[in-house]
Amino acid sequence: MIQIIKKTNIDFVGKRYIFFALSAALLLSGLVSLIVKKGPRWGLDFTGGNLVEVKFETAPSVDDVRKALTAAGLVSFEIQSVSGHGVIVRAQLSREGEAKEDMGLKIQTALEQSFADKKPVIMRKEFVGPTVGRHLFKQTGLAFLLTFVGIIVYVGFRFHAPLWGAAGVVALVHDVFATIGIFSIMDKEITVTVVAALLTIAGYSINDTIVIFDFMREKMRLLRTEPLEKVINLSINDTLSRTLITNLTVFLVVLTLFFFGGEMIHDFAFAMVFGAIVGTYSTIGIAAAIIFEYTRIKSKR
């Protein structure tokens, strides 16, 4: 097997409280951001509304665009500058049943009339109705719920221990929630594309966790008299090179997408970059440590 590091003998279990503290700080900062901002910043896929992307020969300032849209009668909208002298305008529907043509045309007309000298070109126009948005929200929640339940059942059945399935899901939820938290902190939107990234992160995270669990199961059979702490440390150290090689490969790919993939997949790539980092961390420092800590507390009782 290819190795990028030599055989290690790191006491991961002994450092579990450091890992727990780092995770608590990461999750708490995301939770505080979500509370302050009253939840994630949902994209138009979930809220309903219009998105209009316009490219100019010479880009106007965001303040000038905001003034032009306000003068046209728009109230609730957001403006994002993009590379190549362009802007993206996102405007949520202000009332149920509002015609998509009214708002989309209003945005387009306001920009074309106010900045005619800058030669605006409409690059894309998108619309999502509020009914579709609510349906997507329900489907997203159901997808995550079924994913978590399925993983608990699968891991619990494979390793004959529901605790192992629960520990795997805790690590998985840790990665997904940490990613949602960093999106909130950085004021990024949660869109359907980002949800796809979150589900990908979930599958990617549990895959690495199951590899370590497999090693733990085999070593528990071979080293029956050894303490659980030693078995876990041996398992993580033996799989460390494999974990780093696999995750580094994924990280380099998504990092390339992040820098060169363009605006359309920028947030997806960002979620995957962060997920690759936090997924590696939780695989090494969280999942197996939860099993050890629970077993230790239970044995004392």
Sequence and secondary structure as in RCSB ss.txt:
>XXXX:A:sequence
MIQIIKKTNIDFVGKRYIFFALSAALLLSGLVSLIVKKGPRWGLDFTGGNLVEVKFETAPSVDDVRKALTAAGLV
SFEIQSVSGHGVIVRAQLSREGEAKEDMGLKIQTALEQSFADKKPVIMRKEFVGPTVGRHLFKQTGLAFLLTFVG
IIVYVGFRFHAPLWGAAGVVALVHDVFATIGIFSIMDKEITVTVVAALLTIAGYSINDTIVIFDFMREKMRLLRT
EPLEKVINLSINDTLSRTLITNLTVFLVVLTLFFFGGEMIHDFAFAMVFGAIVGTYSTIGIAAAIIFEYTRIKSK
R
>XXXX:A:secstr
   SS      TGGGHHHHHHHHHHHHHHHHHHHHHTTS EE HHHH EEEEEEE SS   HHHHHHHHHHTT  
SEEEEEETTTEEEEEEE SSTT  HHHHHHHHHHHHHHHTGGG  EEEEEEEE HHHHHHHHHHHHHHHHHHHHH
HHHHHHHHHT HHHHHHHHHHHHHHHHHHHHHHHHTT EE HHHHHHHHHHHHHHHHHHHHHHHHHHHHHHH TT
S HHHHHHHHHHHHHHHHHHHHHHHHHHHHHHHHHS GGGHHHHHHHHHHHHHHHHHHHHTHHHHHHHHHHHHHH
 
